[in-house]
């Protein structure tokens, strides 16, 4: 099975829109991959999802966010003891996503973050957009 780390922005999008594009992508790739995340990523997902402006815009409750985080935990392997990386100087918070991918020995890191996408690959981990992973899985 391929090992895949999803960036926090993709997890947040699935909580905000449980039937949206990113949720559908995850459902499409799930049978073909093992998904990985980390406590640090889950904390970022929780924080971003609980922002008052997002909760209002998407009509979310704290309970829905908590349930979304629980679903991610059930869906993905949670890795710990992330290595300390200093790779993304423009946005050091992105280093956590890379560290999770390294720790998980991921084949792919899936994101829309331009700082991460710019790398294209890191320590053998391909960094792609969701649509690019779907295309690779189809071949």
N, C-alpha and C positions, 0 to 999 in steps of 0.2 A: 504494500500500500504506500502511496505517496504521502509524505508528511508535509502539512501545510499550516502556516501561521497566517491568520487574518489580522490586519491592522485594526486598531481600536475604532477607527472611523467606520469601518464596515460593520463591526458589531453594534456600534451606536445606531447606525442606519436601520439595522434589523429590529432594534428595540423601538425606535421611533415609528417605523412602518413595518409591522410584522408580516404583512402580505406584499411588501414592496419588492423592488428589483433585487436588492441584496439578499433578502430572505429567500427569494426564489433561486438565486445563484447558489447559496449555501445548500439548499435542498438538492440542487442538481449535482453538486460536486461531492456531497457527503458520502454517497455509496462508494466513491472511488478513492477517497483520501482519509487520512487520520488528521483531525484538526487539533491544533495546540494553541494554548494561551498561557498567560501567567497572571499571578495575583496583581501585579503592577498594571497590567493591561485591563483587567477587570475593574480595578479601582478607577482608572481613567474613563472607562466606559460608564461606570456608575456616576461619576462626577459630571461628565458631559451630558448624560441623559437626564440628570436631575436639575439641570440649569432651568431656572424659572421660565425663561423665554421659550425654551424647547418644550417644557411641560405644557405651557399654555398653547403653543402653536399646534402640538400634536395631541392635545387633550389627554396627556398621560397622568397617571397617579404614581405615587411612590411605590405602591403595591405592584403596579404593572412593571416598573423598572426593576424592582426586586425579583419579580417572577422572570423577567427577561435575563437577568444575571444568572439566576438559578438554571434556566434553560441552557445558557452557554456552558455553565459548569457541567451539566449533564451531557452536553453534546461534544465538548472538547476536553482533551487531556490538559491538566493544569501542571505546568512545569515550575520548578522552584530553583533557587540558587543561581540566578542569572549572572552571567559574566558582566563585569563593568566594561562598557565600551565607550569610546570617544571617537565617533565616526562622523556624525552629522553635526557639523559646527553651526549651521544655520538654525537648527532646532534640536538641541540636545535631548529633548524628551523622546524624539524618534529613536534614540539609541536603545531604549527599552524594547521596542518592537524588534530591532535587529538582534538584541541579546536573547530574546525569547526564541527567535528562529535558530540562532546558533545553538542554544541549550537543547532545543527540541530536535536538533539535527535535521532541520526542515529541508525539503527539496524546493519549496516555494514559499515566498512571502508575498501575500496579496494585499495590495494597497492602491489608493489613489493619491497618496501623498507625494508631491513632486520631489521632495528631498530624498525620499527613499527610491522612487522610480528612477531618478537620475543615476543611481548606482548601477542599475540593471542586474547586478549580481554581487553577492558578498559572501566570501568563503564558500563558494560553490552553491549558494542558495540563489535561485533565480527570483528576481523581484519583478512581479507582473501586475497588471490590472486584472480585475475579475474576468472580464471578457477574454483576455489573453489566455488565462488558465483554462477557461471553458474550451477555447479553440484547441489548446494542446491536448486536453483530455479527449477530444473528438478524433484526434489523429491516431 
